[in-house]
Amino acid sequence: MNAPINIQILNGPDGLPAFAVIPYGDYLNMTKCQPERTVPNEVVGKVIKDGLTPIRAWREHLGLTQAEVASRLGIAQSSYAVQESSAKLRKSTREKIAVVLGVSLEQLNF
């Protein structure tokens, strides 16, 4: 069994359990397990506040130009610009873009 054994339960003002405290090392191990599922706040903000597509938000977050991403994909910048602005891309296209951006497909699908 991999359950932590050094857990401290903290009660709230109502006397009911409110928090579980675990050793910091265990916390670090838990958060490192699935980094491909996280999306930085900046990326989410660009999608929600600015109305960007997740692909464009990630590209800007990573400091890349459309020309750089297009070059990595082996296509023209103008072709990539169309893909980046599209809300509906084929899964295979999204997978290729995810690879060149260095993110998981799941991180583009939020």
TIKOL-879327 format. One record per residue: x, z, y of N, C-alpha, C in turn; residue in three letters. Coordinates in steps of 0.001 Angstrom, whole numbers, plus 500000, padded with zeros to 6 digits. Layout:
// residues N
+--------+--------+--------+--------+--------+--------+--------+--------+--------+---------+
|     nX |     nZ |     nY |    caX |    caZ |    caY |     cX |     cZ |     cY | residuo |
+--------+--------+--------+--------+--------+--------+--------+--------+--------+---------+
|      X |      Z |      Y |      X |      Z |      Y |      X |      Z |      Y |     ALA |
...
+--------+--------+--------+--------+--------+--------+--------+--------+--------+---------+
// end
This chain:
// residues 110
+--------+--------+--------+--------+--------+--------+--------+--------+--------+---------+
|     nX |     nZ |     nY |    caX |    caZ |    caY |     cX |     cZ |     cY | residuo |
+--------+--------+--------+--------+--------+--------+--------+--------+--------+---------+
| 500840 | 500000 | 498823 | 500000 | 500000 | 500000 | 500885 | 500000 | 501240 |     MET |
| 500555 | 499185 | 502239 | 501364 | 499082 | 503452 | 500756 | 499814 | 504630 |     ASN |
| 499881 | 500752 | 504402 | 499238 | 501476 | 505498 | 500235 | 502428 | 506136 |     ALA |
| 500261 | 502489 | 507492 | 501150 | 503435 | 508156 | 500755 | 504871 | 507794 |     PRO |
| 501740 | 505718 | 507641 | 501437 | 507103 | 507287 | 501653 | 508043 | 508464 |     ILE |
| 502288 | 507575 | 509518 | 502573 | 508419 | 510666 | 501668 | 508025 | 511826 |     ASN |
| 500374 | 508333 | 511697 | 499387 | 507983 | 512710 | 498858 | 509259 | 513340 |     ILE |
| 498706 | 509225 | 514653 | 498128 | 510356 | 515360 | 496817 | 509884 | 515999 |     GLN |
| 495748 | 510623 | 515792 | 494451 | 510302 | 516374 | 494246 | 511194 | 517591 |     ILE |
| 493900 | 510576 | 518708 | 493629 | 511322 | 519936 | 492136 | 511234 | 520239 |     LEU |
| 491555 | 512392 | 520497 | 490129 | 512446 | 520811 | 489904 | 512286 | 522304 |     ASN |
| 488765 | 511698 | 522637 | 488367 | 511547 | 524026 | 487684 | 512808 | 524519 |     GLY |
| 487229 | 512800 | 525779 | 486561 | 513970 | 526358 | 485314 | 514404 | 525578 |     PRO |
| 484710 | 513452 | 524858 | 483510 | 513775 | 524085 | 483840 | 514367 | 522709 |     ASP |
| 485133 | 514491 | 522403 | 485548 | 515063 | 521134 | 485631 | 514068 | 519995 |     GLY |
| 485254 | 512826 | 520261 | 485298 | 511796 | 519228 | 486628 | 511052 | 519295 |     LEU |
| 487081 | 510491 | 518164 | 488333 | 509736 | 518177 | 488278 | 508592 | 519194 |     PRO |
| 489302 | 508506 | 520039 | 489349 | 507476 | 521080 | 490577 | 506581 | 520952 |     ALA |
| 491666 | 507117 | 520421 | 492905 | 506353 | 520321 | 493614 | 506668 | 519008 |     PHE |
| 494343 | 505667 | 518508 | 495211 | 505871 | 517358 | 496622 | 505550 | 517812 |     ALA |
| 497538 | 506463 | 517636 | 498926 | 506281 | 518043 | 499756 | 506032 | 516793 |     VAL |
| 500541 | 504956 | 516827 | 501406 | 504633 | 515692 | 502848 | 504594 | 516184 |     ILE |
| 503802 | 504731 | 515287 | 505208 | 504636 | 515697 | 505498 | 503279 | 516355 |     PRO |
| 506356 | 503298 | 517357 | 506661 | 502092 | 518127 | 507203 | 500972 | 517239 |     TYR |
| 508027 | 501306 | 516282 | 508570 | 500302 | 515363 | 507471 | 499599 | 514582 |     GLY |
| 506475 | 500363 | 514139 | 505339 | 499760 | 513438 | 504579 | 498821 | 514368 |     ASP |
| 504391 | 499246 | 515616 | 503712 | 498401 | 516601 | 504462 | 497090 | 516796 |     TYR |
| 505777 | 497169 | 516949 | 506567 | 495951 | 517143 | 506446 | 495022 | 515947 |     LEU |
| 506472 | 495582 | 514749 | 506322 | 494763 | 513551 | 504949 | 494097 | 513497 |     ASN |
| 503925 | 494796 | 513921 | 502572 | 494239 | 513908 | 502433 | 493108 | 514925 |     MET |
| 503017 | 493266 | 516096 | 502865 | 492248 | 517135 | 503735 | 491033 | 516886 |     THR |
| 504774 | 491164 | 516092 | 505637 | 490028 | 515778 | 505061 | 489180 | 514652 |     LYS |
| 504066 | 489683 | 513981 | 503532 | 488984 | 512812 | 502883 | 487652 | 513146 |     CYS |
| 502215 | 487552 | 514297 | 501457 | 486349 | 514585 | 501635 | 485884 | 516038 |     GLN |
| 502872 | 485614 | 516455 | 503063 | 485175 | 517845 | 502422 | 483822 | 518111 |     PRO |
| 502181 | 483038 | 517056 | 501568 | 481719 | 517237 | 500096 | 481816 | 517607 |     GLU |
| 499546 | 483006 | 517627 | 498141 | 483181 | 517988 | 497977 | 483616 | 519441 |     ARG |
| 499041 | 483893 | 520126 | 498927 | 484374 | 521494 | 499016 | 483227 | 522490 |     THR |
| 498332 | 483404 | 523608 | 498360 | 482434 | 524695 | 498649 | 483225 | 525964 |     VAL |
| 499702 | 482868 | 526689 | 500040 | 483612 | 527906 | 498889 | 483615 | 528920 |     PRO |
| 498785 | 484694 | 529650 | 497767 | 484850 | 530679 | 497793 | 483695 | 531678 |     ASN |
| 498969 | 483263 | 532045 | 499114 | 482171 | 533005 | 498439 | 480898 | 532488 |     GLU |
| 498594 | 480615 | 531214 | 497994 | 479418 | 530620 | 496473 | 479543 | 530625 |     VAL |
| 495973 | 480680 | 530198 | 494528 | 480894 | 530180 | 493963 | 480798 | 531594 |     VAL |
| 494661 | 481388 | 532561 | 494211 | 481349 | 533950 | 494108 | 479934 | 534489 |     GLY |
| 495086 | 479087 | 534135 | 495062 | 477700 | 534605 | 493871 | 476938 | 534020 |     LYS |
| 493504 | 477283 | 532800 | 492361 | 476618 | 532167 | 491055 | 477112 | 532790 |     VAL |
| 490928 | 478420 | 532934 | 489675 | 478992 | 533431 | 489517 | 478813 | 534943 |     ILE |
| 490531 | 479186 | 535698 | 490421 | 479147 | 537162 | 490578 | 477737 | 537728 |     LYS |
| 491562 | 477014 | 537209 | 491890 | 475713 | 537790 | 491237 | 474545 | 537064 |     ASP |
| 490614 | 474801 | 535927 | 489927 | 473751 | 535187 | 490842 | 472763 | 534487 |     GLY |
| 492101 | 473159 | 534219 | 493034 | 472275 | 533525 | 492730 | 472259 | 532035 |     LEU |
| 493149 | 471204 | 531367 | 493054 | 471203 | 529911 | 494134 | 472145 | 529377 |     THR |
| 493943 | 472704 | 528189 | 494982 | 473571 | 527628 | 496331 | 472860 | 527507 |     PRO |
| 496313 | 471566 | 527205 | 497574 | 470829 | 527066 | 498315 | 470791 | 528398 |     ILE |
| 497607 | 470484 | 529464 | 498263 | 470442 | 530775 | 498726 | 471843 | 531191 |     ARG |
| 497892 | 472844 | 530955 | 498261 | 474212 | 531316 | 499542 | 474642 | 530602 |     ALA |
| 499652 | 474324 | 529303 | 500874 | 474651 | 528560 | 502076 | 473889 | 529109 |     TRP |
| 501884 | 472595 | 529393 | 503007 | 471789 | 529905 | 503526 | 472382 | 531209 |     ARG |
| 502613 | 472699 | 532118 | 503032 | 473279 | 533399 | 503682 | 474646 | 533197 |     GLU |
| 503124 | 475443 | 532300 | 503695 | 476766 | 532011 | 505132 | 476649 | 531498 |     HIS |
| 505375 | 475627 | 530709 | 506708 | 475414 | 530137 | 507656 | 474704 | 531094 |     LEU |
| 507157 | 474302 | 532258 | 507998 | 473656 | 533265 | 508395 | 472235 | 532910 |     GLY |
| 507552 | 471544 | 532177 | 507851 | 470174 | 531763 | 507061 | 469184 | 532609 |     LEU |
| 507606 | 468000 | 532788 | 506888 | 466927 | 533464 | 506152 | 466095 | 532421 |     THR |
| 505193 | 465304 | 532904 | 504502 | 464399 | 531990 | 505498 | 463413 | 531377 |     GLN |
| 506449 | 462960 | 532178 | 507443 | 462001 | 531682 | 508274 | 462606 | 530550 |     ALA |
| 508640 | 463882 | 530671 | 509432 | 464530 | 529622 | 508646 | 464633 | 528315 |     GLU |
| 507379 | 465043 | 528421 | 506560 | 465169 | 527218 | 506322 | 463796 | 526610 |     VAL |
| 506020 | 462817 | 527446 | 505790 | 461455 | 526955 | 507019 | 460927 | 526233 |     ALA |
| 508186 | 461189 | 526790 | 509434 | 460740 | 526161 | 509603 | 461374 | 524778 |     SER |
| 509294 | 462654 | 524676 | 509394 | 463340 | 523386 | 508410 | 462763 | 522371 |     ARG |
| 507261 | 462295 | 522870 | 506249 | 461700 | 521989 | 506539 | 460241 | 521677 |     LEU |
| 507433 | 459639 | 522473 | 507750 | 458227 | 522276 | 506689 | 457296 | 522834 |     GLY |
| 506005 | 457748 | 523899 | 504978 | 456926 | 524534 | 505237 | 456866 | 526038 |     ILE |
| 504509 | 456001 | 526716 | 504643 | 455879 | 528171 | 504012 | 457082 | 528862 |     ALA |
| 504527 | 457413 | 530036 | 504000 | 458536 | 530809 | 502517 | 458332 | 531123 |     GLN |
| 502129 | 457112 | 531452 | 500730 | 456847 | 531780 | 499814 | 457082 | 530576 |     SER |
| 500287 | 456756 | 529386 | 499501 | 457012 | 528171 | 499352 | 458508 | 527931 |     SER |
| 500442 | 459228 | 528155 | 500373 | 460677 | 527982 | 499430 | 461299 | 529012 |     TYR |
| 499451 | 460806 | 530241 | 498574 | 461345 | 531288 | 497111 | 461242 | 530876 |     ALA |
| 496744 | 460132 | 530260 | 495367 | 459957 | 529779 | 495067 | 460986 | 528686 |     VAL |
| 495995 | 461169 | 527753 | 495796 | 462138 | 526672 | 495671 | 463553 | 527224 |     GLN |
| 496538 | 463883 | 528168 | 496566 | 465231 | 528715 | 495263 | 465588 | 529438 |     GLU |
| 494636 | 464611 | 530044 | 493409 | 464893 | 530786 | 492152 | 464817 | 529926 |     SER |
| 492296 | 464356 | 528705 | 491144 | 464203 | 527818 | 490756 | 465535 | 527187 |     SER |
| 489454 | 465801 | 527194 | 488946 | 467012 | 526544 | 488759 | 466798 | 525046 |     ALA |
| 488705 | 465527 | 524627 | 488473 | 465210 | 523217 | 489580 | 464300 | 522702 |     LYS |
| 490500 | 464896 | 521999 | 491580 | 464141 | 521363 | 491464 | 464285 | 519857 |     LEU |
| 491988 | 463300 | 519150 | 492036 | 463420 | 517694 | 492953 | 464585 | 517319 |     ARG |
| 492644 | 465190 | 516194 | 493436 | 466324 | 515721 | 494899 | 465918 | 515547 |     LYS |
| 495153 | 464726 | 515029 | 496527 | 464284 | 514809 | 497289 | 464175 | 516135 |     SER |
| 496609 | 463745 | 517186 | 497251 | 463646 | 518501 | 497564 | 465030 | 519037 |     THR |
| 496608 | 465948 | 518907 | 496823 | 467327 | 519367 | 497976 | 467973 | 518590 |     ARG |
| 498067 | 467678 | 517300 | 499154 | 468242 | 516491 | 500510 | 467748 | 516980 |     GLU |
| 500607 | 466460 | 517288 | 501875 | 465901 | 517789 | 502258 | 466531 | 519117 |     LYS |
| 501282 | 466688 | 519996 | 501559 | 467295 | 521303 | 501980 | 468751 | 521125 |     ILE |
| 501323 | 469470 | 520238 | 501688 | 470866 | 519980 | 503141 | 470971 | 519527 |     ALA |
| 503548 | 470077 | 518657 | 504926 | 470094 | 518155 | 505921 | 469891 | 519290 |     VAL |
| 505683 | 468893 | 520146 | 506666 | 468626 | 521209 | 506643 | 469711 | 522283 |     VAL |
| 505514 | 470414 | 522427 | 505470 | 471532 | 523375 | 506033 | 472813 | 522758 |     LEU |
| 506162 | 472828 | 521440 | 506683 | 474015 | 520764 | 505655 | 475129 | 520626 |     GLY |
| 504371 | 474742 | 520527 | 503310 | 475720 | 520346 | 502534 | 475340 | 519097 |     VAL |
| 501687 | 476252 | 518642 | 500867 | 475946 | 517468 | 499592 | 475224 | 517903 |     SER |
| 498995 | 474528 | 516962 | 497730 | 473850 | 517241 | 496673 | 474862 | 517669 |     LEU |
| 496712 | 476028 | 517062 | 495765 | 477084 | 517412 | 495883 | 477484 | 518880 |     GLU |
| 497099 | 477452 | 519423 | 497292 | 477812 | 520821 | 496735 | 476765 | 521774 |     GLN |
| 496539 | 475549 | 521299 | 495936 | 474517 | 522136 | 494422 | 474515 | 522031 |     LEU |
| 493896 | 475135 | 521000 | 492454 | 475118 | 520745 | 491797 | 476429 | 521166 |     ASN |
| 491804 | 476687 | 522433 | 491097 | 477888 | 522898 | 490127 | 477527 | 523978 |     PHE |
+--------+--------+--------+--------+--------+--------+--------+--------+--------+---------+
// end
